[in-house]
Amino acid sequence: MANKLLSFLGTTKYLEACYFYDNRRVGVCQFIQEALLEFFCKNWNEDDRVIVFLTEESKKKNWYGKKEVSDANFEKGLEERLKEIKSKLGLRVSIKDVEIPEGRSEKELWDIFERISGEIDEGDCIIFDITHSYRYLPMLALVVLNYVRFLKNVKINGIVYGAMEAFGPIDEARKIPPEKRTIPVFDLTLFVGLFDWTVAIERFLETGNARMIRELGIAELTPLLRESEGKRGTSLKKLINSLNSFSEKVSTCRGPELRGVMQSILDSIPNAEKELENLKPFSPLLGKVRERFSRMELRDDVTCGLEVVSWCLEHGLIQQGFTILRETIVNYVIMKKLNGDLREKQNRKIAEIMLNNRHEKIPDEILKLWDGIREYRNDINHAGWREKYLPAKKFESKLKDFIERAKVLML
């Protein structure tokens, strides 16, 4: 586990320039890697590493200087310059070059993928410089990063890019004295955060599981909120907590608490969107959540219960769906026939007796629905340990049928 700065080196005869990042400025450098060493590596130790990926040609042109290769671009190549900066600043970080192919075939692209991922170890903290990534390399780099994040539990501390094009065409940039060419180094880590939140919200809407949203949490959004005029993220935090709470309450069938947490989600979204209004790509993600929850009818505990059961069916929570649907029918009887408190144990006991004994006050179709649900619910809750148990494939289609019948009868 180590800090690693990964960078690419091309064959271009790069212009000298100064670099600016996070309110810090580094004086004239021939290569951006010189500035990055000063920006990021001052507190790194000998276990940490700067790794420069280069082709055979870029090694000749820019890694070595004219002392090693007569037709190199510069008197001093990047290798010597990095050693000088390391000595000047008293840095302990190690420096390594890794040769990669040109990427002229699919096989070579896979080779590049393996060489980059091979330099990343379990638990590493990575800063990725894509300034001199050639053509396909920025995309490939992002694929590698997401691959090792999952496979090796890697943390991405930064994706940076030195924007030489800020000066316009190269001929115009050459007219500017090196000490006045201040190149901004952009932090593109925001896009990794956007990718994570896209996956997390998609996973929640597809599976009903908000764990990834919870794990990202408000702490992961702190650098993003800095871009949002310093707003604290109170509503965003409330929304994250509400989504996670809803996920937990559905999976554990906490019926009495569902309507409140669903309303909390709907109430939190508008203010959460305002907190991210300067981060426009995030707003549509929250819009997806709003779109799904705004379709839910939360008028009372019967309508809410049926909405939650539909959610369970959509997200493969079949056992929870049968349990909540059964209790929603009990709620219906208490509300319509007993006019009592849904949480009172005696009311629930009376309602179940009325249903089981086919009480004359309860419509026949409700009683038929109750009987059917009871059979499937008992079978699934006893894990099939019965003399005659039902096949697994029947539960989803039957739950869908029960929901449709329930909505006709109880809404």
HELIX and SHEET records of a PDB file:
HELIX    1   1 ILE A   32  PHE A   40  1                                   9    
HELIX    2   2 GLU A   56  SER A   58  1                                   3    
HELIX    3   3 LYS A   59  TRP A   63  3                                   5    
HELIX    4   4 LEU A   78  LEU A   89  1                                  12    
HELIX    5   5 GLU A  106  GLY A  118  1                                  13    
HELIX    6   6 LEU A  137  LYS A  152  1                                  16    
HELIX    7   7 MET A  164  PHE A  167  5                                   4    
HELIX    8   8 ILE A  170  ARG A  174  1                                   5    
HELIX    9   9 PRO A  178  LYS A  180  5                                   3    
HELIX   10  10 THR A  189  THR A  207  1                                  19    
HELIX   11  11 ARG A  211  ARG A  226  1                                  16    
HELIX   12  12 THR A  234  SER A  251  1                                  18    
HELIX   13  13 GLY A  255  GLU A  275  1                                  21    
HELIX   14  14 PHE A  282  SER A  294  1                                  13    
HELIX   15  15 ASP A  301  GLU A  314  1                                  14    
HELIX   16  16 ILE A  318  VAL A  333  1                                  16    
HELIX   17  17 ILE A  334  LEU A  338  3                                   5    
HELIX   18  18 LYS A  345  ASN A  356  1                                  12    
HELIX   19  19 ASP A  364  ASN A  381  1                                  18    
HELIX   20  20 LYS A  393  MET A  410  1                                  18    
SHEET    1   A 8 ARG A  24  CYS A  29  0                                        
SHEET    2   A 8 ALA A  17  TYR A  21 -1                                        
SHEET    3   A 8 THR A 182  ASP A 187  1                                        
SHEET    4   A 8 LYS A 155  GLY A 162 -1                                        
SHEET    5   A 8 CYS A 125  ASP A 129  1                                        
SHEET    6   A 8 ASN A   3  LEU A   9  1                                        
SHEET    7   A 8 ARG A  49  LEU A  54  1                                        
SHEET    8   A 8 SER A  94  GLU A  99  1                                        
END                                                                             
